[in-house]
């Protein structure tokens, strides 16, 4: 796939659909598997979602909701914002009619993947979501592994996790790729969905910003972009990273990955030019601001 920055970087609002912040299908992205919806429901609103040939997670970003699917009911406690708590979530299968209702309003993400197997709906408790502190020094960040293969086995193609990067820090570093099947990587299409906190570190808004880079070693793709709250960036191939949070503006992003491999995997290869950085973390202190959150709330 030949890609330009315009194709890959989708600023906030450009994927909006009838009042919802994001509607991104694999066809919109120019690939096969990975997609993302972000829905915004008003207080008291009821919404029906037909999953079609996609499995999905129902992941509250801000607010709480009730999920009804296949005769089951999941009450998602949610959170005030992505910067305040690790949330509970639900898995919903393909070929399902999903009802979402909310008492007070919600913004909710539906990371999704085209799949063939139909699994049962399932609830994911917040207290069982593994929270990882990755990196050291200015590359310290929190990885919330709610939908990764090692933490959540109940999916066919869909992989997802959340990253929280304290202001001034780097994440998705060293740069890495997963665009071919090999000894250390599998093929995955990847979506980055960004939220940027304001000066209080909790509420997101348009004033904050960060940076993201995606590139190939042959130079055919080399894009470094300013990302703001609500932006989406697509990674069809090549190395990606770093994501940098500007001083004063903590960064969140939701990663959605899916691909053709028969078994779910998020295996990747570091850029050999920068792989040494990972070993250097052993001699650096971990940023004490991480972890930022847990299922009990904000820690930093």
N, C-alpha and C positions, 0 to 999 in steps of 0.2 A: 504494500500500500504506500503510495506516494503521499506525504503529508506536509502541510505547511503549518506555521504557527496559528493561522486563522482557523484551520481545521481542528487543531489539537486543543487550543485554549478557548474555552467557552465562558466568557465573562458572565457574571450574575445578570439574570434577566434574559439572556439570549436563548435559554432552553425553557423559559416559562411556558406554562400551558394552562389557560383558563383559571388564573389565580394561583396555580401551584408553581413553586419555584423552579422545579426541574422535571423534565420528561426527556430522558435520553434512552433510545432504543439501540440495539446493536446495529441496526440499519443506519441510524443517524450517525453513529460513530464510524461506520465503514468496516465493521468486522462482524463476528458471528455470535458470540456468547454473552458478553457482559453488558449490563444495562443498569440504569438508576432512575428511580423516581423520588422526588421529594414533594410530599403533599402538605398542604396547609388547610386545616379544618378549623372553622370557627366554633365558639362555644355552642354546644348542643347539636352540632352537625353530625350527620350520618353519611358515610360514603361507602359505596360498593366498588370493589376492585376485582376484576376478573384476571387471574394470573396467566391464562392461556398456556403457552409452552414454556413458561418461566417458573422456577422456584424463587423464593424471595425471603428475606428477613424483614420483619416489621420492627424498626429501630427508632424509638422516640428520640428526637433531638431536643425538643423543648415542650414539656407538657406530658399528660397521661392520656391513655385511651383504653378502650375495650375492643378486643379482636374476637370475632366470631367466624369460625370456619369449620366445615364438615361436622357441624353439631357440637363443636367444642367452644368454650369461652375462656379467653385469656385476659386477665386484668393486668395491664402494663402500668406500673407505678411511674415509669418515666423519670424525668428530672427537670430542673429549672432551666439548665442549659448544658451543652456538651462539656463545659468547663467546670461543672459542679459535682457530677456524680457519674459513676459507671451505672448504666441503665440495664434493666431487664429487657427482654425482647421476645419475639415469636418467630418461628419458622413456619412458612406456609408453602404448600406444594404447588406444582403445576396443575392446571385444569381445575382450579378451585375458585369459588366465589367467596370473597373475603369481605366481611362487614366491619368497618371501623366506626366507632362512635366515641365522642369525647364530651365531657361535661364542661370543661373550662377552655377548650381550644388546644390544639397541638400542631407542631411541625414534626413530621415523621418521615424518615428515609426508608425507602424500599430498595436496597441493593438487590439485584436480581441476576439470574443466569439462565440461559436457555438450556434445557436438560431433557432427558428421555425418561428417567425413572420418576415415578410418583410415590413419594414418601408420605408418612402421616404428618399432620401438623404437630408442632411441639413448642413448649414454653421453655425459655432460657432464663433462669433466675440470675439476678445481678450478682448475688454472692458467690456464684460458681464461675464467674468470668475471670480468667487469669489476667492479672495485671503485671506486665513485665517492664522493668527499667532497663533500657538498652543504651549502650554507649557509655561515654564518660566525658568529663570536661564540658566544653561547649557543644559536644555532640550527644549530650544526655537527653533522652526523651522517654515518654511513657508509651508503651504499646498495649492496647486493650484488646486482647485476643478473643473476642466473643465468638467469631465465626471462622477461625482458622482450623485447618484439618486436625491438628493435635488437640485442640480444645473442644471442638464441636464436630462430631463425626456424622451427624444426621443431616447430610446433604448429598446431592449427586454431583454437581459441578461448581457450586457457589462457594467462594472464599471471601471473607471480609474481616477487617480489623479497623480499629481507630487509633490514631496517633495524636498525642498531646505534646507539643513542643513549647517549653517555656520561652518567654520573649528573649531574643538575643541568641538562641540556640539553633543548631542545625539538626535536621533529621533526614531520613532516607540517605544516609551517608555511612560508609563510602558509596558512591554510585554503583548501581547493580542493574542487571537485566535478566529477563526471562522470555526470550523470543525464539528459542530453538530447543529441541530436545537433545540433551547431552548428559555428560557425567554429573554436572552440578546444577542443572536447571531443567525446567519444563516450560512449555509454551503457555503463557497467560496473557490475555488482554487485561489492561488495568485502567481503572478510573480513580482519579483523585478528586474528592469533593471537599472544598476548603470552607472553614469558618474561622474568622479572625476576631479575637476579643478586643474590646476597647480598653480604656484606661483602668476600668475596675477589674479587668481580668476575667470577667464572667459574661457580661452581655456582649454579644457580637454586634458589629456595625460597620458602616462603610468607610470610617476614617482610617482603620488599620490596614496593614498590608504585609506581604511577605514575598519571597522569591521562590521560583521553581525552575529546575533545569532538566531537560531531556536531550540526549545527543547520541550519535553513533561515532565510532572511531574513524570512519572514513569521511566524516564531515558532511555527509548528505543530509543529516538532521542535526541541528545544534541550536536549540531554542532556550533562552533564559527569559522568563516572563515575570512580571509583577502580578501576584495573585491577591485578590481581595475577598472579602466575605461573600460566600455564595458562589464563587467561581468553580468551574469544573475544568480539569485538564485530563486529556486522554493520552495513554501511553500504548501505542500499537507495537512498538519495537524500540530497541536501543537502550542505552543506559539512562537511568533516571535518578536524580539526586544531584545536589542536595535540595531539600526544602528548608528555607531559612525564615525564621520568625524575626521580624524587625524589633529592635529594642522598644519596649513599651507595649508590644502587641502579641500576646500569646497566640499560637496557631494550633488549630485542630484540622485534621483531615480524615475522612473516611476513605479507605482503600477497598475497592471492589475488584476481585480478580476471578476470571473463569477462562477455561481453555479446553482443548480437545483431548487432553490426557485421560486415559481410562480411570485413573485414580486421582482424587483431589490432591493438589500439592501446591506449595508456594515457594518451591526451590528456586534459587537464583544464583547467578555468578557475579562477583564483584568485578569492577573494572580493574584489570591487573595493575594499571598505573597507580591506583589509589588503595589497593587491597591492604597495604602495610599499615594503614591507619587503624584498622580493626585491632591489630596486635598492640598498637601503641596505647590503647585504652587501659591496659593493665597497669600502667605507671601514672595514670591520671585519676584524680578524685571524681566521684560521681556528683553531679549537681544535686545539692540537697533539696531542691525544689521538686524533685521527682521521687516517688510518684506524686502526681498532682491530685488524683482522685482515687476513690475506692467505691465499693458499693454502699459504704456508709456516708459518703459525701466528700467534700473537698478537703484535701490534706495540706496543700501548700498555699 
